């Protein structure tokens, strides 16, 4: 397998010279990507923008529009009440327009802008600066008609019926960059596994929100247990919550950090949409060996993650059942933000951080991996700048719903931009040359 990967990387390096030819297939309404790529890539934004994350696509259900977020300032932390913009890009015309403003955002995911059931259902977070209450908005980007939801949004279900969220205000004490900004005095700390914080679900038809499970519920009821002898010595927070594609289960991570400072502990918890059947998919003991960036696989039964499992330095991309069983290595080495193609094509995409896998000077790959052959290609090399901390630029490569496109962030012409790669040729190539090898993962 190692020989195959080395051969693939050599071929990929030589193929970068074919980039100009590949760009001829790019839509005329967008400028071609000014970089190295093995597939057609276009720039779909005009600067200062990002798409949300690696688990949802900024492409609308019809595939015609992209929904993005534009920062008011790229080089410093956001201030409470500062206004960013929700951007709609028309793929047919290449034109973009501002469809809303938001005060509910941070640097890594913007305002969590994402689509619901149709092109007329666009969701994002905002903050009422008179009360400093955060809330989600449902917007029809064509009419401007909007509705305030009873809760916030981290991720919408695939059918658009429900929004799932954790506490996007207090989560800054777990990790900065993914929630909303309010004055620090308005962001309470959670001492111990509290019953006053947890996972909330909002019904989009009514806007009503309800708590399905508290942090205390997860602490007391998940199997295997995550209990510790001295829970009041820690601050507990949820961080990220994700629907599986079928809408039948949710995952979240629970993090607890010593109140006096020190390394945090983390676990991955899954549950049914009503908060029942709490299972620990990744134990704190397993995560402590090294790991990051959990996601659902297309079957809705398994999760993927970068995790240390073989006792050797470095991470592998693994899959594991929602209850922690059937843990397998899917691909090595692990890196970045891995996700499986949403169709039955055995492909995965991920990125990397600067300095990983031999990439330096602020450039990272978009890695395309064949789960049956064990081969990979760096289909794009993208500059992400050398910024660190909450100001870093993660590509967050995300498949669209058809499994044809991958959308990712980068840094070009001195500003943040969003790019779209067309992987149709790679998908067709994979289908034409099926492998007799047994798939490594689900």
Secondary structure, 3 states (H helix, E strand, C coil): CHHHHHHHHHHHHHHHHHHHHHHCCCCCCCCECCCEECCEEEECCCCCEECCCCCCCCECCCCCEEEEEECCCCCCCCCCCCCEEEEEEECCCCCEEEEEEECCCECCCECCCEECCCCCCEEEEEEECCCCEEEEEEECCCCCCEEECCCCCCEECCCCCEEEECCCCHHHHCCCCCCCCCCHHHCCCCEECCCCCEEEEEECCCCCEEEEEEHHHHHHHCECCCCCCCHHHEEEEEEEEEECCCCCCEEEEEEEEECCCCCCEEEEEEECCCCCCCEEEECHHHHCCCEEEEEECCCCCEEEEEECCCCCCCCEEEEEECCCCCCEEEEECCCCCCEECCCCCCEEEECCCCCHHHCCCCEEEEEEEECCCCCEEEEEEEECCCCCHHHCCCCCCEECCCCCEEEEEEEECCEEEEEEEECHHHHHHHHHCCCCCCCCCC
